[in-house]
């Protein structure tokens, strides 16, 4: 069934059917009622693609991710997708593989009217984000001062501080930091929090126990033996994946967790409870961050002032830091 057949069924012109579909107030109520009855009786389904082309507008929100294989992003994407549906929009995931050029390419879909807006999850590192100026774009995670758009994140400095202070409260003094930052904004901020907590406690930092730009299990495993041989009494990893690599390495070396070494992660991804002992960590509200990103994008699209939103994280205590805690 097409629009011409609906027009014939209702005994009106194609143009009249089109005006009714677009809620044109100039159509007489009686005519509008006849057309809508014909649509219902014929089972006509309007083409979303055709509607968007006529409106020169897309109902798609691009969700630009650095790596779809990273489980951290799954809950964020789910929150984005769910909230988009509330607004009658569709979320479409794209992968940059950390490429700034790909990010620019995907943002170009806005000007081509192939996307209503873009949510950038953990933007790839580069100093110049001026091309985002004026675009309906929101950043999620890895908030950057040089990105000219609203952003959704947590307070990574405070989270790093709280994680380190928690380890100190358990008696740790010689705390290693794995996954500090030189280019990752979140890791830079978590390291700042770590250093502030150590300073406030009056404990010196052994710089040989600080490893920057370590992001995954393999990179953690590569440095684990060296760090563990230096005998830290606690370890703060900037991501759960790194923390798990150290749990496995410590157990292979016969180091008792948490008696001899307390290990704390970051993110609370699903596998943080699969290891033994279960991993203490910072829980980022990933689903909520996805929802908030869509809400801020809608503010931009509606011409309102978007806000940078800081979501609330939680410190999760488990067996990797305390005996008897599940």
QUIRALIN-V403494 format. One record per helix or strand of 2 or more residues. SS is the DSSP state (@ for helix, = for strand). FROM is the first residue (numbers start at 0). TO is the last residue. If there is no record, write none. Layout:
<<SS & FROM & TO> <SS & FROM & TO>>
//
This chain:
<<@ & 2 & 9> <@ & 13 & 20> <@ & 28 & 41> <@ & 47 & 54> <= & 59 & 64> <@ & 71 & 85> <= & 89 & 94> <@ & 99 & 110> <= & 116 & 120> <@ & 129 & 131> <= & 136 & 139> <= & 149 & 153> <@ & 155 & 168> <= & 174 & 179> <@ & 184 & 200> <@ & 206 & 208> <= & 209 & 211> <@ & 216 & 228> <= & 233 & 236> <@ & 239 & 251> <= & 261 & 263> <@ & 269 & 272> <= & 279 & 282> <@ & 285 & 300> <= & 308 & 310> <= & 313 & 315>>
//
